[in-house]
Structures are given as C-alpha cells and as structure tokens.
Amino acid sequence: MLVIDDDYKLNDNLKEFLELNYFKVQVASNGIDAMRLLAQQPPDIIVCDMIMPGMDGKTFLQAVQAHDQYRCIPFIYMTGIRDPDDKLHSLQRGAIDYLIKPFMLEELLYKINNIIQLLNRPLLVRADSPAEESVAFVFKTQFEETLKHNYRNPGLSLEDMADKVNMSASALQRKITRYYQSNFSSVVRAYRLKKAEELLRSSDHLIDDIARMCGFSSASYFSRIFKESSHLSPIQYRFRQLDKKNA
C-alpha cells in the first residue's frame, strides 16, 4: 500500500496503524516521490492527499492513470476540502473513494477492506466480452513471455515474477486466478511440464538433464509430477512418442 501526504505526522500515524492491521505500507510526502516508489513496487492500493507541494494529488492521479500498468490500482483521496463538486470531480478523474479530514483511522481501514473484498470477487463482465478478452490477452502475453525467460530457474517465486512484470505479488496472483483459473505454482508447473514434453519428443537428453533444463528441483520430483500429469513416466512417454513416430 502507498500512502502519500505532506503531513509527516499523519503519514507516520497511518503507516503505524495500517501495519498493525497487517498491511505493508510505503509513504511519500508528494507525488514526485510517490512516482519513484510506484515504479519500484506498484502497490495494491494508493491513499493520497489532494493538496501537496511538488506534485499534488490531482496531478499524481493523472500521472497514474496515464500508465496502463498503474491505472487499475484503487485510488483513495484524502482532503480537508469539504466541497461536493470537488468530490465528484475526483471520482470522475478515477478515484475510487474519498476521505474528508479529519477522519477516523477505522474509516480508512473499512474502506480499504471493502476495496480488497471487491478486488477478490469475480467482475461483472462477461468472460467472452471483447474488452475482457483484450485485457486477458495482454496480461497472458506479458506473463508467458516473462515466464519463457525464467522458467528454468527452480527457485522462481511469485514475488520474483511480480517484480519482473512490474506489479505486486497479490495483484499478480489475482490476475493469474482470473485468467488461468489456477494459482502461480500450478501455472508454472504446467508450463515446465509442457517444455519437458517437447524435449522428450524432440531430443535425446537424459531425464536428469531435462529436469534441470525445465527448472525442476530434482529428477525424482520431475518424474513424480510428470507421471501424475500424464499417467506415464518420462521414459514411458518418450518411448510412446517414438512408437507413434515410427508407426
């Protein structure tokens, strides 16, 4: 979570309160510093003051909305301005919620928890709609291209991949769940097994070498999950493919 306010005391209070409620929090005092933090580790939620020196909240929100990888991050405004029109304009610009200072910390916590619950629900968009298909295609293309260059690493983690695709680990897992109907480990395992099948069909590499080349931690682990997936051992699969080729 990213909290942005030029009031250092408020920043400290919000950080302490949210961390006590098990959130990982970064703070910035203006939009310029916040953009640097955003590039390093995109958060799941942004809580931002409206009036700040350097780059104010309105300009910062515009900058966030201008980036495809950031514009879907929920944005909560904080402000001491009690103007209904200003609130409407903020929501129109893309903010998902709005807090009038001073506010109870519990109010912010409830808003954050409500947003998290909404993010974890299936969206009310048809899976076969053009917009949804386009978003799914872009994400899966980026994810699988990154996986193609990293699947050989047996220590590859969700956090590693999240860094490489420039999003938080929780945001990446939500997208994987939505577009693959699976979790990160299962998607990576299936990709490695597919690559292993290709090598078994097209090469004479030893099973130990194929296991290593495809990112499995050991040949025995590779053989076990390969058999669970295909109901054949790697050796049996290779001979079956040779028989088909020679038939």
Residue pairs with C-beta under 8 A, 6 or more apart in sequence:
1 18
1 23
1 24
1 25
1 26
1 43
1 44
1 45
1 46
1 47
1 112
2 25
2 26
2 27
2 28
2 34
2 37
2 38
2 43
2 45
2 46
2 47
2 48
3 11
3 14
3 15
3 18
3 25
3 26
3 27
3 28
3 47
3 48
4 27
4 28
4 29
4 30
4 31
4 33
4 34
4 46
4 47
4 48
4 49
4 52
4 57
4 60
5 11
5 14
5 27
5 29
5 48
5 49
5 52
5 78
6 29
6 30
6 49
6 52
6 53
7 49
8 29
11 27
11 29
12 27
13 105
14 25
14 27
14 47
14 105
14 108
15 25
15 27
17 105
17 109
18 25
18 108
18 109
18 112
19 25
21 109
23 112
26 37
26 41
26 43
28 34
28 36
28 37
29 52
30 52
30 53
30 54
30 55
30 56
31 48
31 52
31 54
31 55
31 56
31 57
31 59
31 60
31 63
32 54
32 55
33 54
34 46
34 48
34 55
34 60
35 55
35 60
35 63
38 64
38 70
39 166
41 163
41 168
42 69
42 70
42 73
42 166
42 167
42 168
42 171
43 73
43 168
44 73
44 74
44 116
44 119
44 168
44 170
44 171
45 73
45 74
45 75
45 76
45 112
45 115
45 116
46 64
46 73
46 74
46 75
46 76
47 76
47 78
47 108
47 112
48 57
48 60
48 61
48 75
48 76
48 77
48 78
49 57
49 77
49 78
49 79
50 56
50 57
50 58
50 77
50 78
50 79
50 81
50 90
51 57
51 79
51 80
51 81
55 63
57 77
57 78
57 79
58 90
58 93
61 75
61 77
61 90
61 93
61 94
61 95
62 93
64 70
64 71
64 73
64 75
64 94
65 71
65 93
65 94
69 166
69 167
71 94
74 96
74 97
74 115
74 119
75 94
75 95
75 96
76 95
76 96
76 97
76 98
76 99
76 108
76 111
76 112
76 115
77 90
77 95
77 97
77 98
77 99
78 99
78 101
78 103
79 86
79 90
79 98
79 99
79 100
79 101
80 100
80 101
81 100
82 100
87 98
90 98
91 98
96 115
97 111
97 115
99 107
99 108
99 111
119 174
120 174
122 178
123 132
123 178
125 131
125 132
126 132
136 178
136 179
139 175
139 179
140 179
140 180
142 165
143 161
143 165
143 175
143 176
144 191
146 161
146 164
146 165
147 161
147 187
147 188
147 191
150 156
150 160
150 161
150 164
151 188
151 191
151 192
151 195
151 214
151 215
152 213
152 214
152 215
153 160
153 215
154 215
154 216
154 217
156 188
156 215
158 169
158 172
158 173
158 184
158 185
159 169
161 172
161 184
162 168
162 169
162 171
162 172
165 172
167 175
172 184
173 183
173 184
176 182
176 183
176 184
176 187
177 183
180 187
182 190
188 215
189 225
190 229
192 214
192 215
192 216
193 214
193 225
193 226
193 229
193 230
195 213
195 214
196 210
196 211
196 214
196 216
196 222
196 226
196 234
197 230
197 237
199 205
199 210
199 213
199 214
200 210
200 234
200 237
200 238
200 241
201 238
201 241
203 210
205 213
207 219
207 222
207 223
207 234
207 235
208 219
210 222
210 234
211 218
211 219
211 221
211 222
211 223
212 219
214 222
216 222
216 225
222 234
223 233
223 234
226 232
226 233
226 234
226 237
227 233
227 234
230 237
232 240
